[in-house]
Amino acid sequence: MHHMGSDVYKFEIFADYFQFILMDEKAEDDFSTIWTDEAVETMLAVGKTAICPGTLRNVDVNVEVEVLHSSPTIVDADWDNIVEASIDIPSGKLVVMGCTSYLPDAPRIEMNPGMYQVLSLAGGIDSIVDESEPADDIYRVYLWPGPQRPVKLIKHWRKSNA
């Protein structure tokens, strides 16, 4: 269903090294430093003008990016992993790609330049048998204009053993 005032972009991205990238076209973030222990734990590495959602398979995965005017309403139960963050997109061009993709060839999403709040979601994780088998995992990122905010893990996919 297409909601008024939002645009959904769907990609199939080769998630090499169990991640994919959303970044400003002119981002200069150092990807080697943003994968902190916290980033590995939350499944989201965050730089100033780039974010790298983690994936659970390093094959082609389905990625959806939705650009909205205001924060989305999501049902936590529909998703396995939910993280809040923000990203600055000063160029107004958001690149979506795998970390070994070729930047000039990667798709761009045109958006208004500025700071965006981010909600990074992973779902369908229970469908994964092993990383080489097809699965129904899906990764969705919502972006909407808003001030910078710290990374916050809302829901974690790892089952607790408690």
Contacts in CASP RR format, 6 or more apart in sequence:
PFRMAT RR
TARGET T0000
AUTHOR 0000-0000-0000
METHOD contacts of the structure
MODEL  1
MHHMGSDVYKFEIFADYFQFILMDEKAEDDFSTIWTDEAVETMLAVGKTA
ICPGTLRNVDVNVEVEVLHSSPTIVDADWDNIVEASIDIPSGKLVVMGCT
SYLPDAPRIEMNPGMYQVLSLAGGIDSIVDESEPADDIYRVYLWPGPQRP
VKLIKHWRKSNA
2 8 0 8 1.000
3 68 0 8 1.000
5 68 0 8 1.000
5 69 0 8 1.000
6 66 0 8 1.000
6 67 0 8 1.000
6 68 0 8 1.000
6 69 0 8 1.000
6 72 0 8 1.000
7 66 0 8 1.000
7 67 0 8 1.000
7 109 0 8 1.000
8 64 0 8 1.000
8 65 0 8 1.000
8 66 0 8 1.000
9 64 0 8 1.000
9 65 0 8 1.000
9 66 0 8 1.000
9 67 0 8 1.000
9 96 0 8 1.000
9 107 0 8 1.000
9 109 0 8 1.000
10 62 0 8 1.000
10 63 0 8 1.000
10 64 0 8 1.000
11 62 0 8 1.000
11 63 0 8 1.000
11 64 0 8 1.000
11 65 0 8 1.000
11 96 0 8 1.000
11 107 0 8 1.000
12 60 0 8 1.000
12 61 0 8 1.000
12 62 0 8 1.000
12 63 0 8 1.000
13 20 0 8 1.000
13 60 0 8 1.000
13 61 0 8 1.000
13 63 0 8 1.000
13 96 0 8 1.000
13 97 0 8 1.000
13 98 0 8 1.000
13 101 0 8 1.000
14 59 0 8 1.000
14 60 0 8 1.000
14 98 0 8 1.000
14 100 0 8 1.000
14 101 0 8 1.000
15 54 0 8 1.000
15 55 0 8 1.000
15 57 0 8 1.000
15 58 0 8 1.000
15 59 0 8 1.000
15 60 0 8 1.000
15 61 0 8 1.000
15 98 0 8 1.000
16 58 0 8 1.000
16 98 0 8 1.000
16 99 0 8 1.000
16 100 0 8 1.000
17 58 0 8 1.000
17 99 0 8 1.000
17 100 0 8 1.000
18 54 0 8 1.000
18 55 0 8 1.000
18 56 0 8 1.000
18 57 0 8 1.000
18 58 0 8 1.000
19 45 0 8 1.000
19 52 0 8 1.000
19 53 0 8 1.000
19 54 0 8 1.000
19 55 0 8 1.000
19 98 0 8 1.000
19 99 0 8 1.000
20 52 0 8 1.000
20 53 0 8 1.000
20 54 0 8 1.000
20 55 0 8 1.000
20 61 0 8 1.000
20 63 0 8 1.000
20 96 0 8 1.000
20 97 0 8 1.000
20 98 0 8 1.000
20 99 0 8 1.000
20 139 0 8 1.000
21 31 0 8 1.000
21 50 0 8 1.000
21 51 0 8 1.000
21 52 0 8 1.000
21 95 0 8 1.000
21 96 0 8 1.000
21 97 0 8 1.000
21 98 0 8 1.000
21 99 0 8 1.000
22 50 0 8 1.000
22 51 0 8 1.000
22 52 0 8 1.000
22 53 0 8 1.000
22 65 0 8 1.000
22 87 0 8 1.000
22 94 0 8 1.000
22 95 0 8 1.000
22 96 0 8 1.000
22 141 0 8 1.000
23 29 0 8 1.000
23 49 0 8 1.000
23 50 0 8 1.000
23 51 0 8 1.000
23 87 0 8 1.000
23 94 0 8 1.000
23 95 0 8 1.000
23 97 0 8 1.000
24 49 0 8 1.000
24 50 0 8 1.000
24 87 0 8 1.000
24 88 0 8 1.000
24 89 0 8 1.000
24 90 0 8 1.000
24 91 0 8 1.000
24 92 0 8 1.000
24 93 0 8 1.000
24 94 0 8 1.000
24 95 0 8 1.000
25 91 0 8 1.000
25 92 0 8 1.000
25 93 0 8 1.000
25 94 0 8 1.000
25 95 0 8 1.000
25 108 0 8 1.000
26 49 0 8 1.000
26 90 0 8 1.000
26 91 0 8 1.000
27 48 0 8 1.000
27 49 0 8 1.000
27 50 0 8 1.000
27 95 0 8 1.000
28 49 0 8 1.000
29 47 0 8 1.000
29 48 0 8 1.000
29 49 0 8 1.000
29 50 0 8 1.000
31 45 0 8 1.000
31 50 0 8 1.000
31 52 0 8 1.000
31 99 0 8 1.000
34 45 0 8 1.000
34 46 0 8 1.000
34 47 0 8 1.000
34 50 0 8 1.000
34 52 0 8 1.000
35 45 0 8 1.000
35 52 0 8 1.000
36 45 0 8 1.000
38 151 0 8 1.000
39 45 0 8 1.000
39 46 0 8 1.000
39 52 0 8 1.000
41 153 0 8 1.000
42 81 0 8 1.000
42 83 0 8 1.000
42 151 0 8 1.000
42 153 0 8 1.000
42 156 0 8 1.000
43 53 0 8 1.000
43 54 0 8 1.000
43 81 0 8 1.000
43 83 0 8 1.000
43 120 0 8 1.000
43 122 0 8 1.000
43 157 0 8 1.000
44 51 0 8 1.000
44 52 0 8 1.000
44 53 0 8 1.000
44 54 0 8 1.000
44 83 0 8 1.000
44 85 0 8 1.000
44 120 0 8 1.000
44 151 0 8 1.000
45 51 0 8 1.000
45 52 0 8 1.000
45 54 0 8 1.000
46 52 0 8 1.000
46 85 0 8 1.000
46 86 0 8 1.000
46 87 0 8 1.000
46 151 0 8 1.000
47 87 0 8 1.000
48 87 0 8 1.000
48 88 0 8 1.000
49 87 0 8 1.000
49 88 0 8 1.000
49 89 0 8 1.000
49 90 0 8 1.000
50 87 0 8 1.000
51 85 0 8 1.000
51 87 0 8 1.000
51 118 0 8 1.000
51 120 0 8 1.000
51 141 0 8 1.000
52 99 0 8 1.000
53 83 0 8 1.000
53 120 0 8 1.000
53 122 0 8 1.000
53 139 0 8 1.000
53 141 0 8 1.000
54 122 0 8 1.000
54 139 0 8 1.000
55 61 0 8 1.000
55 122 0 8 1.000
55 137 0 8 1.000
55 139 0 8 1.000
56 122 0 8 1.000
56 125 0 8 1.000
56 128 0 8 1.000
56 131 0 8 1.000
56 137 0 8 1.000
56 157 0 8 1.000
57 128 0 8 1.000
57 131 0 8 1.000
57 135 0 8 1.000
57 137 0 8 1.000
58 131 0 8 1.000
59 131 0 8 1.000
59 132 0 8 1.000
61 137 0 8 1.000
61 138 0 8 1.000
61 139 0 8 1.000
62 137 0 8 1.000
62 138 0 8 1.000
62 139 0 8 1.000
63 96 0 8 1.000
63 138 0 8 1.000
63 139 0 8 1.000
63 140 0 8 1.000
63 141 0 8 1.000
64 138 0 8 1.000
64 139 0 8 1.000
64 140 0 8 1.000
64 141 0 8 1.000
65 94 0 8 1.000
65 96 0 8 1.000
65 109 0 8 1.000
65 140 0 8 1.000
65 141 0 8 1.000
65 143 0 8 1.000
66 72 0 8 1.000
66 140 0 8 1.000
66 141 0 8 1.000
66 142 0 8 1.000
66 143 0 8 1.000
67 109 0 8 1.000
67 111 0 8 1.000
67 143 0 8 1.000
67 144 0 8 1.000
68 142 0 8 1.000
68 143 0 8 1.000
68 144 0 8 1.000
69 144 0 8 1.000
69 145 0 8 1.000
70 144 0 8 1.000
71 117 0 8 1.000
71 119 0 8 1.000
71 142 0 8 1.000
71 144 0 8 1.000
72 119 0 8 1.000
72 142 0 8 1.000
72 144 0 8 1.000
74 82 0 8 1.000
74 119 0 8 1.000
74 121 0 8 1.000
74 142 0 8 1.000
76 82 0 8 1.000
76 154 0 8 1.000
76 155 0 8 1.000
78 123 0 8 1.000
79 121 0 8 1.000
79 122 0 8 1.000
79 123 0 8 1.000
79 155 0 8 1.000
80 122 0 8 1.000
80 123 0 8 1.000
80 124 0 8 1.000
80 125 0 8 1.000
80 126 0 8 1.000
80 155 0 8 1.000
80 157 0 8 1.000
81 120 0 8 1.000
81 121 0 8 1.000
81 122 0 8 1.000
81 123 0 8 1.000
81 125 0 8 1.000
81 155 0 8 1.000
81 156 0 8 1.000
81 157 0 8 1.000
82 119 0 8 1.000
82 120 0 8 1.000
82 121 0 8 1.000
82 153 0 8 1.000
82 154 0 8 1.000
82 155 0 8 1.000
83 119 0 8 1.000
83 120 0 8 1.000
83 121 0 8 1.000
83 151 0 8 1.000
83 152 0 8 1.000
83 153 0 8 1.000
83 154 0 8 1.000
84 117 0 8 1.000
84 118 0 8 1.000
84 119 0 8 1.000
84 120 0 8 1.000
84 149 0 8 1.000
84 151 0 8 1.000
84 152 0 8 1.000
84 154 0 8 1.000
85 117 0 8 1.000
85 118 0 8 1.000
85 120 0 8 1.000
85 149 0 8 1.000
85 150 0 8 1.000
85 151 0 8 1.000
85 152 0 8 1.000
86 115 0 8 1.000
86 116 0 8 1.000
86 117 0 8 1.000
86 118 0 8 1.000
86 146 0 8 1.000
86 147 0 8 1.000
86 148 0 8 1.000
86 149 0 8 1.000
87 115 0 8 1.000
87 116 0 8 1.000
87 118 0 8 1.000
87 143 0 8 1.000
88 114 0 8 1.000
88 115 0 8 1.000
88 116 0 8 1.000
88 148 0 8 1.000
89 111 0 8 1.000
89 113 0 8 1.000
89 114 0 8 1.000
89 115 0 8 1.000
89 116 0 8 1.000
90 113 0 8 1.000
90 114 0 8 1.000
91 113 0 8 1.000
92 110 0 8 1.000
92 111 0 8 1.000
92 112 0 8 1.000
92 113 0 8 1.000
92 114 0 8 1.000
93 108 0 8 1.000
93 109 0 8 1.000
93 110 0 8 1.000
93 111 0 8 1.000
94 108 0 8 1.000
94 109 0 8 1.000
94 111 0 8 1.000
94 143 0 8 1.000
95 103 0 8 1.000
95 106 0 8 1.000
95 107 0 8 1.000
95 108 0 8 1.000
96 106 0 8 1.000
96 107 0 8 1.000
96 108 0 8 1.000
96 109 0 8 1.000
97 103 0 8 1.000
97 106 0 8 1.000
97 107 0 8 1.000
98 106 0 8 1.000
111 143 0 8 1.000
112 145 0 8 1.000
114 145 0 8 1.000
115 145 0 8 1.000
115 146 0 8 1.000
115 147 0 8 1.000
115 148 0 8 1.000
116 143 0 8 1.000
116 144 0 8 1.000
116 145 0 8 1.000
116 146 0 8 1.000
117 143 0 8 1.000
117 144 0 8 1.000
117 145 0 8 1.000
117 146 0 8 1.000
117 147 0 8 1.000
117 149 0 8 1.000
118 141 0 8 1.000
118 142 0 8 1.000
118 143 0 8 1.000
119 141 0 8 1.000
119 142 0 8 1.000
120 139 0 8 1.000
120 140 0 8 1.000
120 141 0 8 1.000
121 139 0 8 1.000
121 140 0 8 1.000
121 141 0 8 1.000
121 142 0 8 1.000
122 137 0 8 1.000
122 138 0 8 1.000
122 139 0 8 1.000
122 157 0 8 1.000
123 137 0 8 1.000
123 138 0 8 1.000
123 139 0 8 1.000
123 140 0 8 1.000
123 157 0 8 1.000
124 135 0 8 1.000
124 136 0 8 1.000
124 137 0 8 1.000
124 138 0 8 1.000
125 137 0 8 1.000
125 157 0 8 1.000
127 135 0 8 1.000
127 136 0 8 1.000
127 137 0 8 1.000
128 135 0 8 1.000
128 137 0 8 1.000
129 135 0 8 1.000
END
